[in-house]
Amino acid sequence: MWRTEVSNQTPGTPRSTREWQAADSAHFLHPFTDHQALAAKGARVITRGEGIYVWDSEGHRILDAMSGLWCVNVGYGQPALEDAALRQMRTLPFYNAFFQTTTPPAVMLAERLAGIAPGFKHVFFSSSGSEANDTNIRLVRRYWDLMGQPQRQVIISRRNAYHGSTLAAASLGGMPAMHAQGGLPIPGIVHIEQPHDWAHREGAARGLTRDDFGRLAASWLEDKILELGSETVAAFIAEPVQGAGGVIVPADTYWPEVQRICERHGVLLISDEVICGFGRTGQWWGSQTFGSRPDLMTFAKGITSGYVPLGGVMVGERVAQVLIERGGEFEHGYTYSGHPVACAVALANLDLIEQLGLVQRVREDTGPWLARQLATLQDHPIVGGVQSCGLMAAVQLSREPRTGAAFDPAHAIGMVCRRHCFDHGLVMRAVGDRMIVAPPLVITREQIDEMMGLVRQALDRTWEEARASGWV
Ligand SMILES: *Cc1c(COP(=O)(O)O)cnc(C)c1O
């Protein structure tokens, strides 16, 4: 017998929460985690998901307002995705695409992505957003070599950007804490300031309208290009809306100006759509929402709604034609480039997004509804401002909203608020003093109301705690 009997048991025997936590801290090194602090507290064990909710090992139901990690866009427990994975696993669980071979799911997904990405005909697959951004660096440098301008090496990114966590992706990102460990960034990557009006409210943005600040922030890109010499600049990379950096929604004037600057200097534009892609902003791509025409687009997360790992790069014709017609062999790729199971799940996911009309729903219904509900928080005594784009939003906490005064960082007010969220059965992320939501795109108006009710309760408790502690 080459096949073994199928068992219906889920892997592992049932254990108590404490047993899971003990084994977890004994063996599992988590991403971005202080392990001593985690061991003292014990991890929350998530055991099940359905729709926009997850359940922990104690049976608590939690409204997942972060879509797992910005990825479970169609919500948990969609049979269409589960069936697609099982069917493909039974037909062909893996084959590579290296040696002049291909598989139907990879072909169909590439074709499908070309259909939903205007101006793009080609795609390069990876298994994650980080890998896809590594691929971007390889592609961009190869492109300029083939164009006879090998001195175009520098990639400009932005402070507080998140582009992943491999050596190259963390270098592209603009997170000071990540650069501080391991001697990053790698050479050839430089950063400019982000278009964040709140962060610049006492500096560059002071006295400017939002639109004028957007144009000013875009001009920083041109300043940097001129400083470096445009003949040395290969590309500019940015997220349409900075996600992990705190849902920083740029002014409408920012992206069109960035587009003009890139064109003026021949610089390639890379739009990192890992969060914004697949409907999050109310269009298939964030670059459509903000009016840019990138040469390359990074995707991951929402392509499979996180059910299985998959990422990649949409490669525009400017780059693809040069690579294909003049490039010979491109010495780059991953074992799992075009993994058939991941591609089959992605196809089912895209079908479902279309069947449910999620992109349009975010644009015309749930996105505007969330914005309206958020606006009701404006007069909360701890809220300095709110911002949203489609179904991603930020609530800026402030010690004194009238003046925009910030809390003492030592009080870690965001973490206080996050604790109150958990206590009320809500997952919300804290980025410094910004509270973030990015719920599954299947969320309904009623569920948005439920979520906002929990957000308000958490804010109330946070304000009470701040007052009792003398922080406001
Ligand atoms: C999450 C993220 C990445 C990295 O993706 P991984 O799959 O974690 O490697 C890259 N870019 C953006 C904008 C992201 O949000």
The ligand as a MOL file (V3000), in Angstrom:
LIG
                    3D

  0  0  0     0  0            999 V3000
M  V30 BEGIN CTAB
M  V30 COUNTS 15 15 0 0 0
M  V30 BEGIN ATOM
M  V30 1 C 2.7610 42.1590 5.2170 0
M  V30 2 C 3.4160 43.0310 4.2100 0
M  V30 3 C 4.5390 42.6170 3.4930 0
M  V30 4 C 5.2600 41.3340 3.8130 0
M  V30 5 O 4.5270 40.2050 3.5110 0
M  V30 6 P 4.9370 38.8050 4.1880 0
M  V30 7 O 4.0020 37.8420 3.5300 0
M  V30 8 O 4.7640 38.9360 5.6610 0
M  V30 9 O 6.3420 38.5340 3.8110 0
M  V30 10 C 5.0290 43.4270 2.5000 0
M  V30 11 N 4.4500 44.6060 2.2230 0
M  V30 12 C 3.3740 45.0500 2.8860 0
M  V30 13 C 2.7530 46.3480 2.5140 0
M  V30 14 C 2.8240 44.2840 3.9190 0
M  V30 15 O 1.7890 44.7370 4.6100 0
M  V30 END ATOM
M  V30 BEGIN BOND
M  V30 1 1 1 2
M  V30 2 1 2 3
M  V30 3 2 2 14
M  V30 4 1 3 4
M  V30 5 2 3 10
M  V30 6 1 4 5
M  V30 7 1 5 6
M  V30 8 2 6 7
M  V30 9 1 6 8
M  V30 10 1 6 9
M  V30 11 1 10 11
M  V30 12 2 11 12
M  V30 13 1 12 13
M  V30 14 1 12 14
M  V30 15 1 14 15
M  V30 END BOND
M  V30 END CTAB
M  END
